[in-house]
Amino acid sequence: MKSVNLKIEGMRCDGCAETIKAVIGREPGVKSVAVTFGGGEARILYDPAVTGEDRLVAAVERPGFRVSRRAP
C-alpha cells in the first residue's frame, strides 16, 4: 500500500469534500480516502499495483476541482 496527500483547490463546502471522497473512492485500487474541507486536502491509501497518483489526480479534476500540489 502507498499513501498520498493531495492539496485540493475549489472546495466550497462539505458537500464538495463528500463528492471528492466518493469520486476517489470509486477508483480501482483505492483502499481508503479522507477529505477535509477546512484543510483542503485528501489523504488516499491505494494499491500502486492497481492505480497511481496521476489517475487519482485525474479523478479529482474530473468534477472540476484542481490539485495544486502533492505532499508526502
C-alpha positions in Angstrom: 0.0 0.0 0.0 1.0 3.6 -0.6 -0.5 6.9 0.6 -0.6 10.3 -1.0 -1.8 13.7 0.3 -3.3 16.0 -2.3 -3.9 19.7 -1.8 -7.2 20.4 -3.5 -8.5 23.8 -4.7 -12.1 24.7 -5.4 -13.8 23.0 -2.5 -16.5 25.4 -1.2 -18.4 23.2 1.2 -18.6 19.9 3.0 -20.6 18.6 0.0 -17.6 19.2 -2.2 -15.5 17.2 0.1 -18.1 14.4 0.0 -18.1 14.5 -3.8 -14.3 14.2 -4.0 -14.3 11.4 -1.4 -16.9 9.5 -3.5 -15.1 10.0 -6.8 -11.8 8.9 -5.5 -13.3 6.0 -3.6 -14.7 4.5 -6.8 -11.2 4.3 -8.4 -9.9 0.8 -8.6 -7.2 0.0 -6.0 -8.2 2.8 -3.6 -8.4 1.3 0.0 -9.4 4.5 1.9 -10.0 8.2 1.4 -10.2 11.0 3.9 -11.1 14.5 2.6 -11.1 17.6 4.8 -12.9 20.7 3.6 -11.3 23.0 6.1 -7.8 21.8 5.3 -8.4 21.4 1.6 -6.7 18.1 1.5 -7.3 14.5 0.6 -5.4 11.6 2.1 -5.6 8.5 0.0 -4.4 5.0 0.7 -4.1 2.9 -2.5 -2.5 -0.1 -4.1 0.2 1.1 -6.5 -0.1 -2.2 -8.5 -3.6 -1.2 -9.5 -3.6 2.6 -9.7 -1.2 5.6 -9.5 -1.1 9.2 -8.4 -1.8 10.5 -11.9 -5.0 8.6 -12.1 -6.1 9.8 -8.6 -5.3 13.4 -9.6 -7.4 13.0 -12.8 -10.3 11.6 -10.7 -10.2 14.8 -8.5 -10.1 17.1 -11.6 -12.9 15.4 -13.5 -15.7 17.1 -11.5 -13.9 20.5 -11.7 -11.6 20.6 -8.7 -7.8 21.3 -9.0 -4.9 19.6 -7.4 -2.4 22.3 -6.5 0.3 20.1 -5.1 1.2 16.7 -3.9 2.5 16.3 -0.4 4.4 13.4 1.1 
